[in-house]
């Protein structure tokens, strides 16, 4: 039996061949970096091209304001540390990943008070509930675009409209949606966007970044070499002060290849195909006796959902799937503890199934057959 990989919300696998080829080519070529001479004279380099492609994917008219980091966690820590916000209070949601919650609750945003906007058992956050909680001291709203637990897609356009109306910075975490779901930062009034490279964008681990809208200022938390204006001991150019040290000259070309692959297929086409597969999984799992599905079928179901099987702990089911059927899923709280309080699964966690643009319908159907077999065996005991 071939492996069935359904843990793409953690890291996508497999990658498109073009991503592997780009990484191999970059690793085999002379080193190059942004603003640094490689002696090859080809520097318009892959960093600029990658920014432009990401800008097309994310609806960003100023892609020069996309900055590369090691991933979403790195980006979020930098933004929480340095974003200039008008009020001390930060609103975020019950659906958030620990990459948001832990920096905030460990005080990286100096002087901030954190308030959680609740979600329903499916992971839906009401824009009206958010607006009711707005007070003059709110300076920043952080929204998880797509839940990594239930797959719920939030109405980012509506949240952005409300934040813009009230003069509040809007930070959109696109870790799970980038490359899978259409994003339009310009139209949605997004002030800051965070993305990781190794999930839906098909890049390697250690890639990602953030976007800052024109006029949004960030106090840098890292200082060092940039390869530009090296005689200066202080920064003069804000356009590059956020990228210090040697850049990821192997990862960014591969990330760019992933972005080009998605642009060629069309992110809207990918979203429609993934939703079709997710609905197949949702319907199939819902019909199996003893299975509870956490998620909501419909337009707002992204490429992930959670389930549990009566009589088995999530970790037991995941173990059986991997060791008995070569099927990879993820069990636990998925680094998003607060949403499980809304779901009623905080004591057990769930088994998460997550697909990518390369997941085949055949794999989804085989997975459903495997779960039916395991459920029948569990019911017979």
N, C-alpha and C positions, 0 to 999 in steps of 0.2 A: 504493500500500500504506500502510495506517495504521501508525503506530509501535507496536511491541511493546515495552513497558517492563518489563524484568525485572531492575531494579537497586534493588528496594525495600528491601533491607537497608542501603543507603546512605541513601536518602530515599524515602519513598513518593510515588508519582505515578500517577494523578491523586489529588487530595484529594476527599472528599465535598463536594457543593455547599454543605452547611451550614457547613463549615469556612471556605470562601471567603467566604460571606455574613457570618459572624461577624467575620472579620478586617476586611472592608470596612466593616461597621457600626461596629466599634470605632475604626477609623482615621478615620472620618467624624464621630465623636461628640466632645464635650468631653473633655479628658483626665481620667482618674481613676486612682487607685492605692490600694493597700492602706493603710489608716490615714490616708489623705489626703483631705481634702474636695474634691469636684469641684463642689460647689454644686448637685448634681442630687438628692441625698438618696436614692440608689439603691444605696448601697455594699455591702449584703449580697450581698453584692457578688459580683462574678464570681470573685474570688479564692477566697472561701469556697465558692461553688458548685463551682468546679473541684476544690478539695481534696476535697469530699464525693464527687464523681463518681469521682475517682481512687481514693479510699478504697474505694468499692464495687467497682471493678475489681480492686484489689490485695488485698482481704480485710483491710482496715485498720479497726479499730474506733475509732481516734483520729486521724481525718484532719487535725485541727488541727496534727499533727506532720509534715505534708508541707510541704516548703519548696521554693520555686521558684528555679531557677537558669537559666543559659543552655543547659544540656544536661548530658549524662552526664559529659563530660570535666570540666566545671566542678564538678559534684557530687563526682566522685571525688577531685579535687585537694583540695577542702575537707575531705572526710571523712578522707583519708589524713593530712592535716596535723593535724587536730584531734581525731580520735576518741580517747577515753581508754580505752586497752587495758591489760589486766593484765600482759601479757608483751611482750617486745620483738620476738619473731618473728612474721612475717606469712606465712601460707600462702596461696598462690593456685595457679592451674592452668595447664597448658600450652595451654589453649584461649583464654586471655585476649587481649583487644584491647589495643592500645598505650595506650588511655586508662587502663588499669590498670597495665600494665607500665612505661611511661615515668615516671609520677610515682613509682612505687616504686623503680625503679632509678636515679632521679635524686635520691633522698634526701629527698623531701618529707615522708615519715613519719620524723621525727627519731629516730635511734637504732635504726631497725628493721633486722632481718635478714630477707631474703626467701628463701623456699624454694618451689620449684615442685613441685606434685603432677602426675605425668605423666598423659597420656591415651593411648588406643589410636589406631590409624590412622583410626578413624571420629570421633574427638573425644570418646569416652566416658571419663569420669573415675569411677573406682571409689570409692564411699564407704568401703569397707574399706581401700583404699590410703590414703585421707585419714586415717582413724582411726589407722592404724599409725604415721603420722608425727607424731602429737600428743605433745608433750612439755610439761613444766610451763611453759616459757617462751613457748609459743604464745599470742598474745593476740587474733589476728584471722584469720579465714578469709574470702577473697574468691572468689566463685564466679560464673562466667559462666553464666547460666541457659540460654541457647541460643546455640550457636556461630554466628557470622556467616559461617563458612567451610563447614562441613558440615551445619549445621542441627541438630546433636545437641542434644537437650533433656536436661539433667541432672536427677537425682532430688533436687530442692531440698528436698523434705520430709525425706528421709533424711539429707541433709547437715545440715539444721537441727536434727534430732533429736540427731545426734552432737555438734554444737557446743554445744547446750544442755546435754547430759549432762556435758560437760567444762568448762563455764563459759567458753566462747570466744565472742567476738563474731562474728556471722555477717552478712556483707555480701553481698547478692545483687544482681548487675548484671543488670537486666532490660531493657537497651537493645534487644535483639532480640526479647524475648518480650512486652513490655508491649503490650497490645492484640491480641495474636495467640494467647496461651497463657494459660489460667487460672492465676492467682497467688493465694496465700492466706498473706499475711505473718503473720497471727495464728497460724494453725495450724502454719505451718512454722518458728516461732520465729525469724523474721527480725528482726535487730536494726537493720539499715539496708538500705534498698532504694534503688537508683539507677535512674532512668529518663530517657529522652530523649523529646521530644515529636514529632520530625519523622519517625519511622519508623512503627511499627504503630499508634501513637495518632493518626496523621493530622494532627498539629499542624504549625505552621510551624517552620522552622529558627530556632534561638535560644530554644527552649523546652525545659523539662525540670525535673528536680528530684530531691529525695531525701526519704526517710522515715526518721525515727528513732523507735525504740520507746521508750515511757515508761521513764525511768530511764537511758537512754543519753545520755551527755554529750559535747558537741562543743565544743572550744575554737575560737571564731570566728577566721577569718583576715582578715576584712574589717570595717572600722569606718566608720560614717558616718551619714547621716541615715536615719531610718525613718518620719518623719512622726508619731511618737508620743513623748510625754515629751521634747520637744525641749529643755527646760531642763536636762536631765541630760547630763553629759559622759561618764558611764559607763553601761553597760547594767544595768538592774534586772530586766528581764523576758526570760527565756530563750526564750520562745515566739516572739519576733520578732527576736532579735538576729542571726539567721542570714540575714535578708533586708534588706540595706542598699542605699541608693540608690533611684533611681526604678525601679519595677518595670515589667515588660513588659505594659503595659496594652493593647497590640494583640495580642500573641501569646497571652496567657493566655485571652482569650475564644475564640480559634480553637482552642486546645488543649482547652478545655472542650467545644466543639462536637464535636470529634473523640471525646472520651470519651463524650459522650452518644450519638453515633452507634454506637459499639461496644456500649454498654450496651443500646441498643435492638435491635441485631441479635443480641446475646448472644455473649460471647467464646468460650464453649464451641462454639457453632454455627460461629463463624468458624474456630476451630482445626480442627474436623472437616472443613470445606470446604477449608481450605488443605492439610490433610494429604492429602485425596483428590486435589487437583491435583498436589501434590508426588509422590505415588506414581505418578500418570500420567506425569509428567516423568521420574521415576527409571526406571520400566519402559521407557519409550520410548527414553531415552538409552542404557540398558543393551543394547538390541537393535541399536544402530547399530555397525557394524564400525569399529574404530579409536577408539571413544570409551571413556574410562575415567571412571567415576563415583565421586566421593568423597563418601561419606555412607552411611547405613544405613537401608534401608526399614523402617518399622515405626512403632509408637506414638510413638517419640521422635524422629521426623523433623520438624523445624520448617520454617518457610517459606523455607529456603535450602539449596542444595547446590552442590557444585563438580564440574567436569568438565574434562577435557582431550581434545584430538583429535590422534591420531598424525599427525605430519608438519607440524603447525602450532604455533608458540609461542602461549601464551595471548593475548598482546597482538595477534598476527596474526589469530587467530580473532575476537577482540572487534572488531577494526578491520573485518574483512569483514562481520560481523553488522551493525555500525552503519552502515557506508557503502554496503554492498551490499543490505541487507535492512531498514534502519531498525529494527533490533532492538538495544536497549540492555541490555548486561550489564556486568559488571565483571571486569577481568583484573588479576592480580598476587597479592600476599600478603595483601591485604585488611586491612592494619594489624594482623595477628595472626601474627607471624613464627614463634612457637614451635610452633603446631599443625602447621605445614608440615613441621617436623622429624619429627613422628610420622607424617605422611602420605607422606613421601619426596618432597615437592614444593618443598623450600626453595630449589632452584636455578632453578625455572621459575615457581612460582606456579600458579594455576589460573584457570579461567573460572568465575565464580560466577553462578548463576541464582537470583533471589529474587523471590518473589511477595508480593502483599498481599491484603487482603480484597476488593479491587476487581478483581483479576486474573480474566479470563474463561477458561473452558475452551477456547474457540475460540483464544485467544492461545497457550495452552500447546500445542495441537495444531499450530498454524501454526509455532511455534518448532521443534517436533520435525521437521516437514517441511523446514524451512530447514536444520537441522543435517544431515539425511540428504543433502540436495543438496550441501552443502559437503563432507561426508565422502566422498561418491562422487567428487567432483571431485578431492579431495586424493589419494584412492587411485589415481586414473587417471594421475596425474602420474609 
